[in-house]
Amino acid sequence: MAITLTEKAAKEINRIIQEDGTLGADVKVRVGVAGGGCSGFQYTFQLDKNFDESKDNLYVQHGLGVVVDKKSALYLEGTTVDFYEGLDQRGFKFDNPSAKRSCGCGSSFQV
């Protein structure tokens, strides 16, 4: 499995979906990688209803569909997405064992 979504992250995503109310039951979490950021690559993370079996991998975790395009899966192998909520910051965190270097904010990385 290319990516693991923690239970805490899944609960927060489900809260966002329920709060929005317009996304519907077929919405999935799309996680990917795009060129950019201060370290070379940046993570993409969005809610999406699209899934193309020829281009995407679909994983079901904690009742949520997690979609990773096949190119991004190469960079995300073994990555864990968690949700952090503390006094200093709040948001989704990526722990990517393939990243040789990450920027200070954690949203971009280098392989």
CORHU-V104203 format. One record per backbone hydrogen bond with DSSP energy under -1.0 kcal/mol. CO is the residue of the C=O (numbers start at 1). NH is the residue of the N-H. E is the energy in kcal/mol with one decimal. If there is no record, write none. Layout:
BEGIN
co->[CO & CO]
nh->[NH & NH]
e->[E & E]
END
This chain:
BEGIN
co->[2 & 4 & 6 & 7 & 8 & 9 & 10 & 11 & 12 & 13 & 14 & 15 & 16 & 17 & 24 & 28 & 29 & 30 & 32 & 34 & 40 & 41 & 42 & 44 & 46 & 48 & 52 & 52 & 55 & 57 & 59 & 61 & 64 & 65 & 66 & 67 & 68 & 69 & 72 & 72 & 76 & 79 & 80 & 81 & 82 & 84 & 89 & 91 & 93 & 95 & 96 & 101 & 107 & 108 & 109 & 110 & 110]
nh->[79 & 81 & 10 & 11 & 12 & 13 & 14 & 15 & 16 & 17 & 18 & 19 & 20 & 21 & 27 & 48 & 67 & 46 & 44 & 42 & 36 & 109 & 34 & 32 & 30 & 28 & 55 & 56 & 70 & 68 & 66 & 64 & 61 & 29 & 59 & 31 & 57 & 73 & 75 & 76 & 79 & 4 & 95 & 6 & 93 & 91 & 86 & 84 & 82 & 80 & 99 & 110 & 43 & 103 & 41 & 100 & 101]
e->[-1.3 & -3.2 & -2.4 & -2.3 & -1.8 & -2.4 & -2.7 & -2.1 & -2.1 & -2.5 & -2.6 & -2.5 & -2.1 & -2.1 & -1.0 & -2.9 & -3.3 & -2.3 & -2.5 & -3.1 & -2.4 & -2.4 & -2.5 & -2.3 & -3.5 & -3.1 & -1.7 & -3.0 & -2.9 & -2.3 & -3.8 & -2.1 & -2.7 & -3.0 & -2.7 & -2.7 & -2.7 & -2.1 & -1.1 & -1.5 & -2.7 & -2.9 & -2.6 & -2.6 & -2.9 & -2.7 & -2.7 & -3.3 & -2.5 & -2.0 & -1.3 & -2.7 & -1.8 & -2.0 & -2.0 & -3.1 & -1.4]
END
